[in-house]
């Protein structure tokens, strides 16, 4: 059933009203047990708060997007800024130290599920988000100011502390979005599109700002500026509506192990997690292959960088498109369709006969990837239980990042066999994600039809639309 537009958002929970059950249109295969499970989650999650007027929700969304863009730009530009800073200070480790610091900034993402639970247990999660963003900004600026003046181990510790905040700047922040926009399903899907656009914008804006500031005033100023952006993003959290979370809601925050079990046992989450991890192996290496492919087509490294830029522009345009025209219907079904579309787009990249067509196909691949990411946000929103909402968002984001990093390394290793062949292999890898998800879906249906729900742990996980 589709919930009526304008119904009041349920605050006081991490997912009530944000769970998105309203966008599940009735269809064959929609299991009653699954709906009961979600209803029980919502009933115990907290106390409803009065809904905000549409104008207030619009203002809150604007504040959210501003904060998200600032803090994600700081995160996206930080590795570039740290490398530029070490290069600008001869005798302090050079690019090698910069690479180590950049790695130390991303390494703490493995602690994401525990950071997410810390967020779930808060009386008012926006305060902990504000604290995380501020700490990230201060630690980043502190790294720039102390490099060369304090032992490298101390500087590295500052970077690690800042990196611990990174999971809350991505999945942790996205997990609060549905509460801001209310229960209107279309508004939620539109907001998820805009949220996806902040990732694309930040990945372009962060490094660009670092390059511009470094050229004008130096790398240290760039690092401090990124730190200041994180602090401002934290302060903006106080302008968002307060979450009225009850003690019972906070106590229902799941242990990390139980939250991981939810992802594994709840079919749509499991299928989308596995499928996006497989797809990320391809997308993680696209920039590496773009550089090699562009150089082969045009004879210059700059041509390869332009192919990578085309992918980024397409990614941003795809995200903006879903903000203007939100996805409707069952989100898991959209995920599988979009993975198939991405496989086709990557295959077209491999077959592009000219540089101009390569630019077009790489932009198309970027666009399908962005819309796919928006659909995965919708799946997390719809199927995450209130007691583990942030943990589901952060854990799935962290696994996707890990798979993307593996894809980057793999692309560099395979680049020597030829970019067209690597792109063909990537297309096959992405297509396999759809095959695996459909096989999981069929197996789940058979088990649900043949065994009691409590024995399988999978009952009701079949896609409400009856498949992909």
N, C-alpha and C positions, 0 to 999 in steps of 0.2 A: 504494500500500500504506500502511496505517496502522501507524505504529510502535507497539510495545508500550508501555503506560504504565509509567513507572518506569525506563525505560532511562536510562543515564547521559548527562548533558549533556556535550557536547564543548566544553570551554573551550579557551583558547589560540587562538581564532579570533574573527573579528568576526561570523561567521554560521554556523559549523558547529554542527549541532544546533539552531541557531536558524533555520536556513533554512526549516524547516517543510515539507520535502518529504514528510514523513510524513503530511501531511493530504491528500495528493493521491490520492483513491480511483481505482482503475483504471477507465477508461472509454474509449470510442471517441475517437480523436483524440489520445491521450496519446503523443507522439512520442518514440521511443527516443533520438534525437539530443539532445533537451532534457535527458533524464535523464543522459546521458553528460556533457553540459556541466556540469550541477550537480555530478555526482560528481567530476569533475576539479577543480572549484573547491574542494570540501570536502577532497579528498585532499591538496591543497597548502597548506591554510590553517593548519595548526598541529598541535600535539601534544595528544592528549586528556588531560584531567585527571580524577581520580577524581570521581564524582558525589557530590553533597551529599545528606544525608538530607532527607526531605520536610519535616521540622520546620525544618531550617536554611534550606531554600529559602523556606518560608513566612515566616520571620523576615526574610530578605533582601528578599523582595517587599514586606513592610511598611515596611522602611527605605527602599526605593526609592520607594514611593508617598508616604511622608512627605517625602522630599527633593524629589520632583517637584512635590508640592503647594506646598511652601514657595517653591521657586525660580520656579515658574510664576505663583504669586500675586504674587511680587515683580515679575515681568515684566509681568503684567497690570495691576497697580496703579500701576506707575511712570509711565506717561503722565498719568494722572489726578493723581498726586501732584506731578509737575513743573509742571503747569498751575496747581494749587492753590498751589504755593509761589511762583510768579511773581506770581500775583494777590495774595498776602499781602504782597508787598514792593513797594509803590508806588515808581515811579521806576526800576524795573529791568526794564522791557520788558512787563510785564503779560501778558495772555493771548497776545499775538503771540509773545513770547519763549518762553512755555510751549509753544505749538504747534511752534515751531522745534525746541526741545529734544526734544519727543516724536517729531518726525520723524527727528531725528538718532539717536534710540535704535533706530528700526526700519530706517533706511536701510542699516546694515551687514549686514543679512540677505543682501544680494547677494553677500557674501563667504562665504556658507554652505558651498558646495562645497569651498573651500580650507580652511576651518576643520574640515570633516569629514575631509578627508585628513590634517590635522594630528592628528586624533583616531585615525584608522586606523593611523598610523605609530607610535603609542605602544607601548612594552613592556607597560604596564598602563594602559589607557585611563581607568580610573576616576580616576587621579591628575590627568589633564588635565581631566576633567570637574570634579573638585574645585577645580582652579585656576581654571577658567572661572567657576564659580559664585561663588567667593570674590572674584575680580576684579570681577565684575558688582556684587556687594554693596558692595564698597569704593568703586567708582567712583560708584555711585548715592548712597551716603552722602556721598562727597566732593563731589558736585555740589551737594547741599543745603547743605553746610557752607561751600562756597566762593562760592556765588552771592551777588553783591553785594560780595564782598571781592577777587575776582580778575577780570581782564578776561573778558568774555563768551566770547571765542575760546578761552580756556583751559578754561572751564567746558564749552563745547561739545565740546572735545577729550576731556574726561573722559567725557562722555555717549557719544561715538563708540566709545571703547575699551570701555565697558560693553556697547554694542550689538553689538560684534563677538562677544561671548560668547553672545548670544541664540540663534543657531542650534544651539548645543550644549545649550541648556536645553530645546529642543523636540525636533526630529528626532534630534539627536545622542544625547540621553539615551534616547529611545525605542528607538534602534538597539541598545542594550545589554540590553534587557529579556528577550529570549528566552534569553540565556545564563544569566540568573538562575533562570528557572523550569524549565529543562531541555528535553528533547526531547518530552515528553508534549504532543501537539498540543492536546488539550483544555485543559491547563493554560496553554499559550501563548495560546490564544484568550481564555481567561478573564482572564489578566493584561493582555492588550491592551484588554479592556473596562474594567478598573480604571484602566489608564493613560489611556484616553480620558476617564474620569471626572475625572481630575486636571485636565485642560484645562477642562472645564466648571465644576468647583469653583473653580478659580483665577480664571476670568473673572468669577465672582460674588464670591469672597472678597477678591481683591486690591482692587478699587475700594471694596468695603464697608468693609474695614479702613482704607483711606485716609480715607474719609468719617468714620468713627467717631473715629479718632485726631485728625484735623484739627479736628473739632468740640470735642474734649476738651482737647487740648494744643497744636494748631497744625500747620501743614503741614510744617514742618521735622522735627518728631518723626515724622511719617508717613513722610517720605522716608528718614530714618535707620532706622526700624523695618523698612522694606522691604529696605534694604541689609543689615541684620542677618539677615533671613530668608535672603537669598542666601548669606551666610557660613555660617550653620548648615547649609543644604542642602549646601554644599561639604564641610563636615566630616563629614556623614553618609555621603558617598561612601566614606570609609575603612572604614565598617562593612559594605560590600558585599564579596562574595567577589572575590578577586584574579583577574584574567585572566592565564593563563599563555601568553603569546603568544611564539612562536618568532621568531627573526630572519628565517627564510624567510617566515613569515606577514606580518611587517611590511614586508618588501621587496616583497610582492605587492600592496601598496596601490596602487591604480590612479591614474594621473594624472587630473586633473579631466576633461580632454577625453575620455579613455577611459571614465570612469564615466558621463559624459553619453551617450556612444554606447551603453552598456549599456541605459540607460533607453529610448533611442529604438529599439534593435534588439530588445530582449526584449519580445515582444508584450504580455503581461499588464501589465508596468510601463508601457509606452507607452500602452496603452488606458486604464488607470486614471489615469495622469497627465493625459491630455487630458480625460477625462470629469470628473475632480474639479475641474480648472481651470474647465471650463465651468460646473459646478454651483456653484462658489464665487462666480461672478459673481452668482448669485441670492442665496446665503446672505450674501454680503458686504453686501448692501443691505437685508437684512430688518429691521434695527433702525430704519433711516431710514423705511422704508415703514410699520413698526408705529406709529411716532409719528404720522404723518400719518393713517393709517387709524383709529387709536383716537380721534384728535381729531374726525374726521369722524363717527364713530359716536356718540360721547358728548359732544362739544363741549368737551373739556378735554385739555391736553397730558398730564396725569397718566394718563388712560385709555390714551394711546399708550404711555407708559412701562410700564404694566401689561401691555400686549400683548407688549412686548419682554421683560419679566420672565417671562411665560408661556412664550415661546420658550426662554429660558434654563433655566427649570425643566424643561421637556420635554426639552431637550438633556441635562441632567444625569441625569434619570430614564432616558433611553435608554441612556446610557453605563453607568449602574449595572446596568441590565437585562442588558446584554451581559457584565458582570462576573459576575453571578449565573448567567446561562444563556448560556454562550459559543456563538458561531457554530460550526457544523460544516460540513465539506465544502469544496469549492473556493471560495476567497475571491473570485476575480474574478467568479464567477457571483453571489455575494452582492452585490458592489458594483453590478452592473448592475441587479439586482432592487431594491436599496435606492434607487438613483437614480430608478428608475421610481416607487417608493413616495413619494419626496420630491416628485417632480413632481406627483403626485396630491394630496399634502398641501398644497402651495403653491397648487394650483388651488382646493382647498376653502377656503383662507384668502380667496381672492378672492371666492368665492361666499357666504361667511358672511353670513346675513341679519340677524344680531343681534350685539351686543357679546359676549354670553355664549358664543355659538357661535364667535365669532372667537377668544376666549381658548382654547377647546378646540382649534381647528384650528391656531393658532400653536404650541400645546404639542405637537401631533402632528407639525408640521413640524420642530420642534426635536428631537423624539425620533428621527425618521427620519434627520435629519442626523447625530446622534451615533452611531447604529448604523452608518451609512454610513462615518463616519470610522474606527470600529473595524475595519470590513472592509478599508478601504484600508491600515491598519497591517498587517493580516494579509497582504495582497498584497505589500507591501514586504518583510515578513519571509520569505515563501515564495520570492520570486523574486530577491532581492538576492544577488549573488555575494559571498563573504566578503571579497574584496579591495576592495569598494566599498560595503559595507553601510551605513556611516554616511553616505557621500556620497549614496547613493540616498535614504535617509530625509530628509536635510537638504535636498537639492535639490528633491524632490517637495513637501516642506513649504513651502519658500520660494516655489516657483511657485504653490502654492495660496494663500499669503498675498498674493502680488502680484495674483492674479486677484480675490481677495476685496476688496482695496483698490480695484481698478478698479470692482468692483461697487458699493462704497459710493459712490464718486464718481458713477457712472452713475445710481444710485437717487436721489441728491440732485438730479441734473439733470432726471430724468424725473418727479419727484414732482408737478410741476404739472399733468400730464395726468390725474391721478387715481390713487389707490392701488390700486383694484380692477383697473384696466387694467394697471398696472405689475406687479401680482402675476400676472395672466394671462400677461403677456409672460415673467415669470420662470419660470412653469410650463412654457411652451413651450421656453425656453432649456434648462432642466433635462432635459426629455424629449429634446431634440436630442442630448444627451450620450449617451444610450442608443443612439440611431440611429447616431451616428458610431462608437461602439465596436463595434456589431454589424457595420457595414460593414467596419471594419478587420479584424475577426475572419474574416469571409468571404473577404476579399482575401488575408489571410495564409494561409488554408487552401489557396486555389487556387495560390498561389505555392509553398507547401511541397509540394503534390502534383505540381506541374509542373516544378520545378527542384530540382537538388541542394541540400542544406542549406547547403553552404559558399558557394553562389553568392547566396543570398538574404539571409543574416544573420537570417532570421526563422524558420528551421525549428524546429519544436517549440514555437512560441509559442502555438499554438492552445490554448484552454482545455481541460484534461483532461476536463472533463465534456461536451465536445462542444458547448459554446455556453452562452448565457446562458439 
